[in-house]
Amino acid sequence: MVKYYENALDRIIRLAREDEAKKVTDQVTEKVACNLLRDNHDVKYVHEITGLSISRINELKANL
């Protein structure tokens, strides 16, 4: 039974790390997008470079 809980705990820790890594990656991607927008690159170019959706890029652009 202890092994079951150890495996469950390991899985929870792994998922938490993956979730945190995704959050950091998303933050960095949005930071890159903002920098490109500040340099007056168009939305389509930012989309091609970052892979962010056009609507998300437009949101970021509106908040600059």
PyMOL Python script that loads the backbone (N, CA, C, O; Angstrom):
from pymol import cmd

cmd.read_pdbstr("""\
ATOM      1  N   MET A   1       0.822  -1.189   0.000  1.00  0.00           N
ATOM      2  CA  MET A   1       0.000   0.000   0.000  1.00  0.00           C
ATOM      3  C   MET A   1       0.871   1.259   0.000  1.00  0.00           C
ATOM      4  O   MET A   1       0.529   2.251  -0.643  1.00  0.00           O
ATOM      5  N   VAL A   2       1.982   1.219   0.712  1.00  0.00           N
ATOM      6  CA  VAL A   2       2.882   2.361   0.754  1.00  0.00           C
ATOM      7  C   VAL A   2       3.407   2.668  -0.637  1.00  0.00           C
ATOM      8  O   VAL A   2       3.519   3.835  -1.013  1.00  0.00           O
ATOM      9  N   LYS A   3       3.731   1.634  -1.407  1.00  0.00           N
ATOM     10  CA  LYS A   3       4.240   1.816  -2.772  1.00  0.00           C
ATOM     11  C   LYS A   3       3.202   2.550  -3.631  1.00  0.00           C
ATOM     12  O   LYS A   3       3.562   3.393  -4.452  1.00  0.00           O
ATOM     13  N   TYR A   4       1.932   2.234  -3.443  1.00  0.00           N
ATOM     14  CA  TYR A   4       0.853   2.899  -4.179  1.00  0.00           C
ATOM     15  C   TYR A   4       0.889   4.404  -3.900  1.00  0.00           C
ATOM     16  O   TYR A   4       0.802   5.208  -4.828  1.00  0.00           O
ATOM     17  N   TYR A   5       1.018   4.784  -2.633  1.00  0.00           N
ATOM     18  CA  TYR A   5       1.043   6.198  -2.268  1.00  0.00           C
ATOM     19  C   TYR A   5       2.308   6.882  -2.759  1.00  0.00           C
ATOM     20  O   TYR A   5       2.274   8.049  -3.148  1.00  0.00           O
ATOM     21  N   GLU A   6       3.429   6.160  -2.743  1.00  0.00           N
ATOM     22  CA  GLU A   6       4.669   6.725  -3.270  1.00  0.00           C
ATOM     23  C   GLU A   6       4.527   7.000  -4.762  1.00  0.00           C
ATOM     24  O   GLU A   6       4.948   8.052  -5.243  1.00  0.00           O
ATOM     25  N   ASN A   7       3.935   6.061  -5.496  1.00  0.00           N
ATOM     26  CA  ASN A   7       3.726   6.254  -6.936  1.00  0.00           C
ATOM     27  C   ASN A   7       2.772   7.414  -7.199  1.00  0.00           C
ATOM     28  O   ASN A   7       2.995   8.203  -8.117  1.00  0.00           O
ATOM     29  N   ALA A   8       1.722   7.522  -6.406  1.00  0.00           N
ATOM     30  CA  ALA A   8       0.762   8.615  -6.568  1.00  0.00           C
ATOM     31  C   ALA A   8       1.435   9.953  -6.275  1.00  0.00           C
ATOM     32  O   ALA A   8       1.228  10.928  -6.997  1.00  0.00           O
ATOM     33  N   LEU A   9       2.229   9.996  -5.228  1.00  0.00           N
ATOM     34  CA  LEU A   9       2.937  11.225  -4.881  1.00  0.00           C
ATOM     35  C   LEU A   9       3.935  11.604  -5.974  1.00  0.00           C
ATOM     36  O   LEU A   9       4.036  12.774  -6.342  1.00  0.00           O
ATOM     37  N   ASP A  10       4.666  10.630  -6.487  1.00  0.00           N
ATOM     38  CA  ASP A  10       5.602  10.885  -7.589  1.00  0.00           C
ATOM     39  C   ASP A  10       4.873  11.455  -8.797  1.00  0.00           C
ATOM     40  O   ASP A  10       5.364  12.381  -9.443  1.00  0.00           O
ATOM     41  N   ARG A  11       3.711  10.909  -9.100  1.00  0.00           N
ATOM     42  CA  ARG A  11       2.929  11.384 -10.251  1.00  0.00           C
ATOM     43  C   ARG A  11       2.455  12.820 -10.026  1.00  0.00           C
ATOM     44  O   ARG A  11       2.512  13.646 -10.937  1.00  0.00           O
ATOM     45  N   ILE A  12       1.990  13.113  -8.824  1.00  0.00           N
ATOM     46  CA  ILE A  12       1.538  14.469  -8.502  1.00  0.00           C
ATOM     47  C   ILE A  12       2.690  15.459  -8.627  1.00  0.00           C
ATOM     48  O   ILE A  12       2.519  16.545  -9.182  1.00  0.00           O
ATOM     49  N   ILE A  13       3.842  15.095  -8.122  1.00  0.00           N
ATOM     50  CA  ILE A  13       5.016  15.973  -8.214  1.00  0.00           C
ATOM     51  C   ILE A  13       5.407  16.187  -9.665  1.00  0.00           C
ATOM     52  O   ILE A  13       5.710  17.313 -10.058  1.00  0.00           O
ATOM     53  N   ARG A  14       5.407  15.131 -10.470  1.00  0.00           N
ATOM     54  CA  ARG A  14       5.763  15.249 -11.887  1.00  0.00           C
ATOM     55  C   ARG A  14       4.777  16.161 -12.612  1.00  0.00           C
ATOM     56  O   ARG A  14       5.181  17.022 -13.394  1.00  0.00           O
ATOM     57  N   LEU A  15       3.487  15.971 -12.352  1.00  0.00           N
ATOM     58  CA  LEU A  15       2.480  16.816 -12.998  1.00  0.00           C
ATOM     59  C   LEU A  15       2.619  18.272 -12.575  1.00  0.00           C
ATOM     60  O   LEU A  15       2.442  19.175 -13.392  1.00  0.00           O
ATOM     61  N   ALA A  16       2.931  18.505 -11.317  1.00  0.00           N
ATOM     62  CA  ALA A  16       3.120  19.879 -10.835  1.00  0.00           C
ATOM     63  C   ALA A  16       4.313  20.522 -11.530  1.00  0.00           C
ATOM     64  O   ALA A  16       4.256  21.692 -11.910  1.00  0.00           O
ATOM     65  N   ARG A  17       5.389  19.765 -11.695  1.00  0.00           N
ATOM     66  CA  ARG A  17       6.569  20.299 -12.379  1.00  0.00           C
ATOM     67  C   ARG A  17       6.260  20.590 -13.837  1.00  0.00           C
ATOM     68  O   ARG A  17       6.680  21.620 -14.366  1.00  0.00           O
ATOM     69  N   GLU A  18       5.528  19.693 -14.495  1.00  0.00           N
ATOM     70  CA  GLU A  18       5.155  19.920 -15.894  1.00  0.00           C
ATOM     71  C   GLU A  18       4.274  21.148 -16.026  1.00  0.00           C
ATOM     72  O   GLU A  18       4.437  21.937 -16.957  1.00  0.00           O
ATOM     73  N   ASP A  19       3.341  21.311 -15.096  1.00  0.00           N
ATOM     74  CA  ASP A  19       2.448  22.468 -15.125  1.00  0.00           C
ATOM     75  C   ASP A  19       3.238  23.761 -14.926  1.00  0.00           C
ATOM     76  O   ASP A  19       2.996  24.752 -15.614  1.00  0.00           O
ATOM     77  N   GLU A  20       4.170  23.748 -13.995  1.00  0.00           N
ATOM     78  CA  GLU A  20       4.995  24.930 -13.738  1.00  0.00           C
ATOM     79  C   GLU A  20       5.874  25.246 -14.947  1.00  0.00           C
ATOM     80  O   GLU A  20       6.046  26.411 -15.307  1.00  0.00           O
ATOM     81  N   ALA A  21       6.429  24.210 -15.571  1.00  0.00           N
ATOM     82  CA  ALA A  21       7.266  24.414 -16.758  1.00  0.00           C
ATOM     83  C   ALA A  21       6.446  25.025 -17.886  1.00  0.00           C
ATOM     84  O   ALA A  21       6.931  25.902 -18.601  1.00  0.00           O
ATOM     85  N   LYS A  22       5.207  24.570 -18.048  1.00  0.00           N
ATOM     86  CA  LYS A  22       4.346  25.121 -19.096  1.00  0.00           C
ATOM     87  C   LYS A  22       4.033  26.588 -18.814  1.00  0.00           C
ATOM     88  O   LYS A  22       4.028  27.411 -19.730  1.00  0.00           O
ATOM     89  N   LYS A  23       3.774  26.913 -17.558  1.00  0.00           N
ATOM     90  CA  LYS A  23       3.486  28.309 -17.204  1.00  0.00           C
ATOM     91  C   LYS A  23       4.678  29.205 -17.527  1.00  0.00           C
ATOM     92  O   LYS A  23       4.512  30.294 -18.077  1.00  0.00           O
ATOM     93  N   VAL A  24       5.866  28.749 -17.189  1.00  0.00           N
ATOM     94  CA  VAL A  24       7.068  29.542 -17.461  1.00  0.00           C
ATOM     95  C   VAL A  24       7.273  29.686 -18.962  1.00  0.00           C
ATOM     96  O   VAL A  24       7.598  30.769 -19.448  1.00  0.00           O
ATOM     97  N   THR A  25       7.084  28.603 -19.691  1.00  0.00           N
ATOM     98  CA  THR A  25       7.230  28.645 -21.146  1.00  0.00           C
ATOM     99  C   THR A  25       6.224  29.618 -21.755  1.00  0.00           C
ATOM    100  O   THR A  25       6.568  30.392 -22.648  1.00  0.00           O
ATOM    101  N   ASP A  26       5.001  29.579 -21.281  1.00  0.00           N
ATOM    102  CA  ASP A  26       3.977  30.503 -21.786  1.00  0.00           C
ATOM    103  C   ASP A  26       4.348  31.955 -21.483  1.00  0.00           C
ATOM    104  O   ASP A  26       4.155  32.833 -22.324  1.00  0.00           O
ATOM    105  N   GLN A  27       4.875  32.206 -20.298  1.00  0.00           N
ATOM    106  CA  GLN A  27       5.281  33.561 -19.929  1.00  0.00           C
ATOM    107  C   GLN A  27       6.410  34.059 -20.826  1.00  0.00           C
ATOM    108  O   GLN A  27       6.397  35.207 -21.270  1.00  0.00           O
ATOM    109  N   VAL A  28       7.377  33.201 -21.088  1.00  0.00           N
ATOM    110  CA  VAL A  28       8.503  33.590 -21.943  1.00  0.00           C
ATOM    111  C   VAL A  28       8.015  33.850 -23.368  1.00  0.00           C
ATOM    112  O   VAL A  28       8.430  34.820 -24.003  1.00  0.00           O
ATOM    113  N   THR A  29       7.140  32.988 -23.863  1.00  0.00           N
ATOM    114  CA  THR A  29       6.603  33.166 -25.215  1.00  0.00           C
ATOM    115  C   THR A  29       5.860  34.491 -25.325  1.00  0.00           C
ATOM    116  O   THR A  29       6.022  35.208 -26.312  1.00  0.00           O
ATOM    117  N   GLU A  30       5.058  34.821 -24.335  1.00  0.00           N
ATOM    118  CA  GLU A  30       4.326  36.088 -24.369  1.00  0.00           C
ATOM    119  C   GLU A  30       5.270  37.280 -24.247  1.00  0.00           C
ATOM    120  O   GLU A  30       5.028  38.328 -24.846  1.00  0.00           O
ATOM    121  N   LYS A  31       6.328  37.127 -23.486  1.00  0.00           N
ATOM    122  CA  LYS A  31       7.327  38.200 -23.369  1.00  0.00           C
ATOM    123  C   LYS A  31       7.995  38.442 -24.720  1.00  0.00           C
ATOM    124  O   LYS A  31       8.191  39.589 -25.121  1.00  0.00           O
ATOM    125  N   VAL A  32       8.344  37.365 -25.421  1.00  0.00           N
ATOM    126  CA  VAL A  32       8.938  37.489 -26.756  1.00  0.00           C
ATOM    127  C   VAL A  32       7.952  38.183 -27.692  1.00  0.00           C
ATOM    128  O   VAL A  32       8.331  39.072 -28.455  1.00  0.00           O
ATOM    129  N   ALA A  33       6.690  37.774 -27.629  1.00  0.00           N
ATOM    130  CA  ALA A  33       5.666  38.384 -28.480  1.00  0.00           C
ATOM    131  C   ALA A  33       5.562  39.883 -28.198  1.00  0.00           C
ATOM    132  O   ALA A  33       5.484  40.683 -29.131  1.00  0.00           O
ATOM    133  N   CYS A  34       5.562  40.263 -26.939  1.00  0.00           N
ATOM    134  CA  CYS A  34       5.472  41.684 -26.586  1.00  0.00           C
ATOM    135  C   CYS A  34       6.679  42.458 -27.109  1.00  0.00           C
ATOM    136  O   CYS A  34       6.544  43.574 -27.611  1.00  0.00           O
ATOM    137  N   ASN A  35       7.847  41.856 -26.988  1.00  0.00           N
ATOM    138  CA  ASN A  35       9.048  42.523 -27.501  1.00  0.00           C
ATOM    139  C   ASN A  35       8.969  42.704 -29.014  1.00  0.00           C
ATOM    140  O   ASN A  35       9.348  43.755 -29.530  1.00  0.00           O
ATOM    141  N   LEU A  36       8.488  41.706 -29.719  1.00  0.00           N
ATOM    142  CA  LEU A  36       8.336  41.820 -31.173  1.00  0.00           C
ATOM    143  C   LEU A  36       7.312  42.890 -31.533  1.00  0.00           C
ATOM    144  O   LEU A  36       7.516  43.660 -32.471  1.00  0.00           O
ATOM    145  N   LEU A  37       6.215  42.937 -30.789  1.00  0.00           N
ATOM    146  CA  LEU A  37       5.191  43.951 -31.050  1.00  0.00           C
ATOM    147  C   LEU A  37       5.725  45.352 -30.773  1.00  0.00           C
ATOM    148  O   LEU A  37       5.423  46.289 -31.513  1.00  0.00           O
ATOM    149  N   ARG A  38       6.509  45.500 -29.724  1.00  0.00           N
ATOM    150  CA  ARG A  38       7.105  46.801 -29.418  1.00  0.00           C
ATOM    151  C   ARG A  38       8.067  47.246 -30.517  1.00  0.00           C
ATOM    152  O   ARG A  38       8.260  48.440 -30.745  1.00  0.00           O
ATOM    153  N   ASP A  39       8.664  46.267 -31.190  1.00  0.00           N
ATOM    154  CA  ASP A  39       9.565  46.572 -32.312  1.00  0.00           C
ATOM    155  C   ASP A  39       8.801  46.757 -33.619  1.00  0.00           C
ATOM    156  O   ASP A  39       9.388  46.780 -34.701  1.00  0.00           O
ATOM    157  N   ASN A  40       7.483  46.890 -33.499  1.00  0.00           N
ATOM    158  CA  ASN A  40       6.583  47.166 -34.630  1.00  0.00           C
ATOM    159  C   ASN A  40       6.485  46.049 -35.664  1.00  0.00           C
ATOM    160  O   ASN A  40       6.237  46.306 -36.842  1.00  0.00           O
ATOM    161  N   HIS A  41       6.678  44.815 -35.223  1.00  0.00           N
ATOM    162  CA  HIS A  41       6.427  43.690 -36.132  1.00  0.00           C
ATOM    163  C   HIS A  41       4.926  43.456 -36.186  1.00  0.00           C
ATOM    164  O   HIS A  41       4.217  43.675 -35.204  1.00  0.00           O
ATOM    165  N   ASP A  42       4.450  43.008 -37.341  1.00  0.00           N
ATOM    166  CA  ASP A  42       3.009  42.815 -37.466  1.00  0.00           C
ATOM    167  C   ASP A  42       2.562  41.529 -36.768  1.00  0.00           C
ATOM    168  O   ASP A  42       3.367  40.647 -36.470  1.00  0.00           O
ATOM    169  N   VAL A  43       1.264  41.453 -36.519  1.00  0.00           N
ATOM    170  CA  VAL A  43       0.670  40.366 -35.755  1.00  0.00           C
ATOM    171  C   VAL A  43       0.933  39.013 -36.415  1.00  0.00           C
ATOM    172  O   VAL A  43       1.223  38.034 -35.727  1.00  0.00           O
ATOM    173  N   LYS A  44       0.837  38.955 -37.720  1.00  0.00           N
ATOM    174  CA  LYS A  44       1.044  37.684 -38.428  1.00  0.00           C
ATOM    175  C   LYS A  44       2.476  37.178 -38.227  1.00  0.00           C
ATOM    176  O   LYS A  44       2.695  35.983 -38.026  1.00  0.00           O
ATOM    177  N   TYR A  45       3.437  38.084 -38.281  1.00  0.00           N
ATOM    178  CA  TYR A  45       4.834  37.705 -38.071  1.00  0.00           C
ATOM    179  C   TYR A  45       5.027  37.181 -36.645  1.00  0.00           C
ATOM    180  O   TYR A  45       5.680  36.158 -36.442  1.00  0.00           O
ATOM    181  N   VAL A  46       4.461  37.880 -35.663  1.00  0.00           N
ATOM    182  CA  VAL A  46       4.573  37.454 -34.267  1.00  0.00           C
ATOM    183  C   VAL A  46       3.944  36.077 -34.091  1.00  0.00           C
ATOM    184  O   VAL A  46       4.472  35.235 -33.364  1.00  0.00           O
ATOM    185  N   HIS A  47       2.823  35.852 -34.755  1.00  0.00           N
ATOM    186  CA  HIS A  47       2.153  34.540 -34.714  1.00  0.00           C
ATOM    187  C   HIS A  47       3.070  33.448 -35.276  1.00  0.00           C
ATOM    188  O   HIS A  47       3.193  32.372 -34.690  1.00  0.00           O
ATOM    189  N   GLU A  48       3.702  33.727 -36.399  1.00  0.00           N
ATOM    190  CA  GLU A  48       4.591  32.736 -37.018  1.00  0.00           C
ATOM    191  C   GLU A  48       5.792  32.419 -36.129  1.00  0.00           C
ATOM    192  O   GLU A  48       6.228  31.270 -36.064  1.00  0.00           O
ATOM    193  N   ILE A  49       6.322  33.418 -35.452  1.00  0.00           N
ATOM    194  CA  ILE A  49       7.503  33.226 -34.610  1.00  0.00           C
ATOM    195  C   ILE A  49       7.149  32.513 -33.302  1.00  0.00           C
ATOM    196  O   ILE A  49       7.856  31.600 -32.877  1.00  0.00           O
ATOM    197  N   THR A  50       6.056  32.934 -32.671  1.00  0.00           N
ATOM    198  CA  THR A  50       5.741  32.435 -31.324  1.00  0.00           C
ATOM    199  C   THR A  50       4.750  31.279 -31.296  1.00  0.00           C
ATOM    200  O   THR A  50       4.749  30.482 -30.358  1.00  0.00           O
ATOM    201  N   GLY A  51       3.912  31.186 -32.316  1.00  0.00           N
ATOM    202  CA  GLY A  51       2.875  30.159 -32.304  1.00  0.00           C
ATOM    203  C   GLY A  51       1.654  30.544 -31.482  1.00  0.00           C
ATOM    204  O   GLY A  51       0.716  29.758 -31.349  1.00  0.00           O
ATOM    205  N   LEU A  52       1.664  31.753 -30.933  1.00  0.00           N
ATOM    206  CA  LEU A  52       0.493  32.226 -30.195  1.00  0.00           C
ATOM    207  C   LEU A  52      -0.657  32.484 -31.157  1.00  0.00           C
ATOM    208  O   LEU A  52      -0.443  32.755 -32.339  1.00  0.00           O
ATOM    209  N   SER A  53      -1.870  32.400 -30.642  1.00  0.00           N
ATOM    210  CA  SER A  53      -3.031  32.675 -31.484  1.00  0.00           C
ATOM    211  C   SER A  53      -3.083  34.163 -31.824  1.00  0.00           C
ATOM    212  O   SER A  53      -2.588  35.005 -31.075  1.00  0.00           O
ATOM    213  N   ILE A  54      -3.681  34.461 -32.946  1.00  0.00           N
ATOM    214  CA  ILE A  54      -3.832  35.850 -33.378  1.00  0.00           C
ATOM    215  C   ILE A  54      -4.603  36.650 -32.332  1.00  0.00           C
ATOM    216  O   ILE A  54      -4.256  37.794 -32.041  1.00  0.00           O
ATOM    217  N   SER A  55      -5.648  36.046 -31.767  1.00  0.00           N
ATOM    218  CA  SER A  55      -6.440  36.767 -30.769  1.00  0.00           C
ATOM    219  C   SER A  55      -5.612  37.064 -29.516  1.00  0.00           C
ATOM    220  O   SER A  55      -5.750  38.140 -28.934  1.00  0.00           O
ATOM    221  N   ARG A  56      -4.762  36.138 -29.095  1.00  0.00           N
ATOM    222  CA  ARG A  56      -3.919  36.387 -27.913  1.00  0.00           C
ATOM    223  C   ARG A  56      -2.903  37.477 -28.202  1.00  0.00           C
ATOM    224  O   ARG A  56      -2.628  38.319 -27.347  1.00  0.00           O
ATOM    225  N   ILE A  57      -2.345  37.463 -29.406  1.00  0.00           N
ATOM    226  CA  ILE A  57      -1.379  38.502 -29.794  1.00  0.00           C
ATOM    227  C   ILE A  57      -2.054  39.863 -29.807  1.00  0.00           C
ATOM    228  O   ILE A  57      -1.478  40.852 -29.353  1.00  0.00           O
ATOM    229  N   ASN A  58      -3.271  39.913 -30.327  1.00  0.00           N
ATOM    230  CA  ASN A  58      -4.013  41.176 -30.328  1.00  0.00           C
ATOM    231  C   ASN A  58      -4.290  41.656 -28.912  1.00  0.00           C
ATOM    232  O   ASN A  58      -4.243  42.859 -28.657  1.00  0.00           O
ATOM    233  N   GLU A  59      -4.580  40.745 -27.981  1.00  0.00           N
ATOM    234  CA  GLU A  59      -4.766  41.117 -26.576  1.00  0.00           C
ATOM    235  C   GLU A  59      -3.500  41.708 -26.009  1.00  0.00           C
ATOM    236  O   GLU A  59      -3.533  42.741 -25.340  1.00  0.00           O
ATOM    237  N   LEU A  60      -2.361  41.045 -26.277  1.00  0.00           N
ATOM    238  CA  LEU A  60      -1.089  41.538 -25.778  1.00  0.00           C
ATOM    239  C   LEU A  60      -0.789  42.917 -26.361  1.00  0.00           C
ATOM    240  O   LEU A  60      -0.316  43.809 -25.657  1.00  0.00           O
ATOM    241  N   LYS A  61      -1.066  43.080 -27.647  1.00  0.00           N
ATOM    242  CA  LYS A  61      -0.811  44.349 -28.322  1.00  0.00           C
ATOM    243  C   LYS A  61      -1.650  45.467 -27.720  1.00  0.00           C
ATOM    244  O   LYS A  61      -1.172  46.589 -27.558  1.00  0.00           O
ATOM    245  N   ALA A  62      -2.888  45.163 -27.394  1.00  0.00           N
ATOM    246  CA  ALA A  62      -3.775  46.169 -26.803  1.00  0.00           C
ATOM    247  C   ALA A  62      -3.309  46.602 -25.422  1.00  0.00           C
ATOM    248  O   ALA A  62      -3.603  47.713 -24.981  1.00  0.00           O
ATOM    249  N   ASN A  63      -2.580  45.721 -24.739  1.00  0.00           N
ATOM    250  CA  ASN A  63      -2.139  46.036 -23.373  1.00  0.00           C
ATOM    251  C   ASN A  63      -0.732  46.611 -23.305  1.00  0.00           C
ATOM    252  O   ASN A  63      -0.214  46.838 -22.211  1.00  0.00           O
ATOM    253  N   LEU A  64      -0.111  46.849 -24.439  1.00  0.00           N
ATOM    254  CA  LEU A  64       1.249  47.413 -24.427  1.00  0.00           C
ATOM    255  C   LEU A  64       1.224  48.865 -24.010  1.00  0.00           C
ATOM    256  O   LEU A  64       2.273  49.506 -23.942  1.00  0.00           O
TER     257      LEU A  64
END
""", "prot")
cmd.dss("prot")
cmd.show_as("cartoon", "prot")
cmd.util.cbc("prot")
cmd.orient("prot")
